[in-house]
Amino acid sequence: MAKAKGHPILGIISGLLFGLFLSVTLTVYAGIPFDSVIYIILVAAGLVVGVVIGWTGPFRRRRARPAHVSVPQPPAHAEPTP
């Protein structure tokens, strides 16, 4: 079994919120009636897309620090100030 990577729970929450806000936006700006089935479809599609994106992992680059760059270390002890 392949190890899961990414954040599927965050994807579920994000997809749910995206579907809900898209439904509200269509209600306000497009005038879709409240008894339309499009709301259920949009929320379900948001959940599915959110889970898929959350399951596949982050899209950010993983940059490795070059070997020739060193990070300065703080002093081991604090020096007294006059």
MDAnalysis code that builds the backbone (N, CA, C; Angstrom):
import MDAnalysis as mda
import numpy as np

u = mda.Universe.empty(246, n_residues=82, atom_resindex=np.repeat(np.arange(82), 3), trajectory=True)
u.add_TopologyAttr("name", ["N", "CA", "C"] * 82)
u.add_TopologyAttr("resid", np.arange(1, 83))
u.add_TopologyAttr("resname", ["MET", "ALA", "LYS", "ALA", "LYS", "GLY", "HIS", "PRO", "ILE", "LEU", "GLY", "ILE", "ILE", "SER", "GLY", "LEU", "LEU", "PHE", "GLY", "LEU", "PHE", "LEU", "SER", "VAL", "THR", "LEU", "THR", "VAL", "TYR", "ALA", "GLY", "ILE", "PRO", "PHE", "ASP", "SER", "VAL", "ILE", "TYR", "ILE", "ILE", "LEU", "VAL", "ALA", "ALA", "GLY", "LEU", "VAL", "VAL", "GLY", "VAL", "VAL", "ILE", "GLY", "TRP", "THR", "GLY", "PRO", "PHE", "ARG", "ARG", "ARG", "ARG", "ALA", "ARG", "PRO", "ALA", "HIS", "VAL", "SER", "VAL", "PRO", "GLN", "PRO", "PRO", "ALA", "HIS", "ALA", "GLU", "PRO", "THR", "PRO"])
u.atoms.positions = np.array([
    [0.841, -1.171, 0.000],
    [0.000, 0.000, 0.000],
    [0.889, 1.239, 0.000],
    [0.579, 2.164, -0.867],
    [1.377, 3.386, -0.979],
    [1.088, 4.303, 0.203],
    [2.142, 4.935, 0.652],
    [1.998, 5.863, 1.766],
    [1.306, 7.135, 1.288],
    [0.320, 7.574, 2.033],
    [-0.408, 8.783, 1.669],
    [0.455, 10.000, 1.942],
    [0.433, 10.929, 1.022],
    [1.147, 12.176, 1.231],
    [0.159, 13.312, 1.015],
    [0.514, 14.475, 1.428],
    [-0.380, 15.607, 1.278],
    [-1.259, 15.785, 2.508],
    [-2.322, 16.536, 2.323],
    [-3.223, 16.865, 3.423],
    [-4.667, 16.686, 2.968],
    [-5.194, 15.450, 2.996],
    [-6.553, 15.230, 2.491],
    [-7.636, 15.903, 3.342],
    [-7.449, 16.022, 4.639],
    [-8.454, 16.671, 5.480],
    [-8.534, 18.160, 5.150],
    [-7.395, 18.791, 4.962],
    [-7.374, 20.190, 4.548],
    [-8.019, 20.347, 3.173],
    [-7.808, 19.381, 2.298],
    [-8.445, 19.399, 0.981],
    [-9.955, 19.278, 1.077],
    [-10.443, 18.433, 1.988],
    [-11.887, 18.283, 2.183],
    [-12.494, 19.589, 2.662],
    [-11.874, 20.200, 3.639],
    [-12.392, 21.461, 4.185],
    [-12.346, 22.557, 3.124],
    [-11.240, 22.654, 2.410],
    [-11.105, 23.682, 1.382],
    [-12.082, 23.467, 0.236],
    [-12.241, 22.226, -0.186],
    [-13.178, 21.924, -1.265],
    [-14.615, 22.199, -0.870],
    [-14.955, 21.884, 0.373],
    [-16.315, 22.161, 0.855],
    [-16.577, 23.663, 0.879],
    [-15.636, 24.422, 1.405],
    [-15.808, 25.871, 1.442],
    [-15.852, 26.468, 0.036],
    [-15.027, 25.952, -0.863],
    [-15.046, 26.446, -2.236],
    [-16.397, 26.189, -2.888],
    [-16.940, 24.990, -2.727],
    [-18.251, 24.671, -3.298],
    [-19.360, 25.525, -2.707],
    [-19.318, 25.744, -1.399],
    [-20.349, 26.565, -0.763],
    [-20.277, 28.015, -1.224],
    [-19.086, 28.585, -1.257],
    [-18.950, 29.970, -1.685],
    [-19.266, 30.150, -3.168],
    [-18.957, 29.157, -3.978],
    [-19.329, 29.223, -5.384],
    [-20.843, 29.180, -5.534],
    [-21.515, 28.382, -4.725],
    [-22.977, 28.323, -4.752],
    [-23.588, 29.647, -4.333],
    [-23.063, 30.250, -3.287],
    [-23.575, 31.547, -2.835],
    [-23.335, 32.613, -3.896],
    [-22.176, 32.578, -4.525],
    [-21.875, 33.545, -5.574],
    [-22.834, 33.407, -6.750],
    [-23.121, 32.180, -7.156],
    [-24.067, 31.984, -8.246],
    [-25.473, 32.417, -7.857],
    [-25.837, 32.251, -6.610],
    [-27.150, 32.692, -6.161],
    [-27.255, 34.212, -6.229],
    [-26.242, 34.896, -5.753],
    [-26.293, 36.352, -5.678],
    [-26.168, 36.985, -7.057],
    [-25.194, 36.561, -7.843],
    [-24.892, 37.254, -9.091],
    [-25.612, 36.681, -10.308],
    [-25.883, 35.381, -10.344],
    [-26.527, 34.787, -11.508],
    [-28.020, 34.576, -11.296],
    [-28.483, 34.695, -10.072],
    [-29.911, 34.566, -9.792],
    [-30.442, 33.158, -9.920],
    [-29.634, 32.163, -9.625],
    [-30.089, 30.774, -9.676],
    [-31.024, 30.532, -8.488],
    [-32.189, 29.922, -8.715],
    [-33.140, 29.707, -7.611],
    [-32.599, 28.721, -6.577],
    [-33.112, 28.843, -5.353],
    [-32.637, 28.016, -4.251],
    [-32.981, 26.537, -4.408],
    [-34.004, 26.206, -5.168],
    [-34.408, 24.801, -5.281],
    [-33.703, 24.088, -6.433],
    [-32.640, 24.662, -6.960],
    [-31.892, 24.057, -8.054],
    [-30.952, 22.971, -7.525],
    [-30.750, 21.945, -8.324],
    [-29.866, 20.842, -7.944],
    [-28.393, 21.210, -8.166],
    [-28.141, 22.326, -8.809],
    [-26.760, 22.747, -9.096],
    [-25.955, 22.958, -7.813],
    [-26.620, 23.311, -6.739],
    [-25.915, 23.526, -5.466],
    [-25.303, 22.231, -4.938],
    [-26.041, 21.165, -5.011],
    [-25.532, 19.861, -4.547],
    [-24.368, 19.424, -5.435],
    [-24.501, 19.640, -6.729],
    [-23.440, 19.254, -7.657],
    [-22.170, 20.068, -7.392],
    [-22.308, 21.370, -7.174],
    [-21.132, 22.215, -6.935],
    [-20.420, 21.860, -5.636],
    [-21.186, 21.598, -4.576],
    [-20.555, 21.239, -3.300],
    [-19.869, 19.877, -3.413],
    [-20.529, 18.917, -4.074],
    [-19.919, 17.597, -4.253],
    [-18.669, 17.688, -5.127],
    [-18.727, 18.483, -6.191],
    [-17.550, 18.645, -7.050],
    [-16.417, 19.338, -6.298],
    [-16.749, 20.309, -5.459],
    [-15.732, 20.968, -4.644],
    [-15.065, 19.997, -3.684],
    [-15.868, 19.112, -3.088],
    [-15.299, 18.103, -2.184],
    [-14.360, 17.162, -2.929],
    [-14.788, 16.701, -4.090],
    [-13.965, 15.756, -4.854],
    [-12.659, 16.413, -5.297],
    [-12.749, 17.621, -5.839],
    [-11.538, 18.319, -6.283],
    [-10.633, 18.627, -5.097],
    [-11.212, 19.016, -3.966],
    [-10.416, 19.292, -2.773],
    [-9.688, 18.061, -2.262],
    [-10.356, 16.917, -2.265],
    [-9.713, 15.679, -1.804],
    [-8.593, 15.283, -2.762],
    [-8.837, 15.397, -4.054],
    [-7.811, 15.011, -5.030],
    [-6.590, 15.913, -4.908],
    [-6.809, 17.211, -4.823],
    [-5.678, 18.128, -4.694],
    [-4.989, 17.944, -3.348],
    [-5.756, 17.735, -2.292],
    [-5.165, 17.517, -0.979],
    [-4.399, 16.203, -0.898],
    [-4.864, 15.174, -1.585],
    [-4.222, 13.858, -1.526],
    [-2.929, 13.823, -2.329],
    [-2.870, 14.572, -3.432],
    [-1.688, 14.506, -4.281],
    [-0.510, 15.267, -3.699],
    [-0.729, 16.076, -2.701],
    [0.379, 16.721, -2.032],
    [0.511, 18.187, -2.389],
    [1.470, 18.832, -1.768],
    [1.655, 20.261, -1.996],
    [2.259, 20.531, -3.371],
    [2.000, 21.718, -3.886],
    [2.526, 22.118, -5.178],
    [3.789, 22.948, -5.054],
    [4.245, 23.215, -3.849],
    [5.400, 24.086, -3.674],
    [6.697, 23.370, -4.064],
    [7.671, 24.193, -4.436],
    [8.980, 23.646, -4.769],
    [9.736, 23.325, -3.498],
    [10.503, 22.316, -3.542],
    [11.397, 21.995, -2.428],
    [12.791, 22.421, -2.855],
    [13.208, 23.561, -2.329],
    [14.516, 24.094, -2.702],
    [15.548, 23.620, -1.693],
    [16.603, 23.059, -2.203],
    [17.711, 22.641, -1.349],
    [18.685, 23.810, -1.215],
    [19.228, 23.966, -0.052],
    [20.212, 25.018, 0.189],
    [21.510, 24.624, -0.501],
    [22.098, 25.530, -1.276],
    [23.373, 25.210, -1.930],
    [24.437, 24.867, -0.893],
    [25.350, 24.011, -1.287],
    [26.369, 23.531, -0.358],
    [27.348, 24.630, 0.040],
    [27.574, 25.615, -0.821],
    [28.568, 26.649, -0.518],
    [28.006, 27.763, 0.370],
    [26.725, 27.765, 0.650],
    [26.139, 28.802, 1.497],
    [26.050, 28.268, 2.918],
    [26.635, 29.012, 3.842],
    [26.563, 28.587, 5.239],
    [25.715, 29.587, 6.011],
    [24.996, 29.077, 6.974],
    [24.143, 29.910, 7.809],
    [24.952, 30.332, 9.022],
    [25.035, 31.644, 9.312],
    [25.806, 32.068, 10.489],
    [25.133, 31.592, 11.773],
    [25.932, 31.101, 12.677],
    [25.435, 30.589, 13.953],
    [25.520, 31.684, 15.013],
    [24.526, 31.782, 15.884],
    [24.608, 32.769, 16.970],
    [25.678, 32.357, 17.963],
    [26.179, 33.305, 18.742],
    [27.204, 32.949, 19.724],
    [26.639, 31.977, 20.775],
    [27.532, 31.158, 21.300],
    [27.110, 30.132, 22.267],
    [26.626, 30.726, 23.573],
    [27.174, 31.861, 23.973],
    [26.762, 32.509, 25.214],
    [26.610, 34.010, 24.964],
    [25.769, 34.615, 25.738],
    [25.539, 36.041, 25.579],
    [26.694, 36.819, 26.213],
    [27.180, 37.810, 25.496],
    [28.258, 38.621, 26.027],
    [27.670, 39.766, 26.851],
    [28.286, 40.094, 27.960],
    [27.728, 41.185, 28.790],
    [27.864, 42.529, 28.072],
    [26.866, 43.333, 28.229],
    [26.890, 44.678, 27.653],
    [27.222, 45.691, 28.725],
    [28.059, 46.705, 28.403],
    [28.449, 47.690, 29.431],
    [27.319, 48.638, 29.762],
])
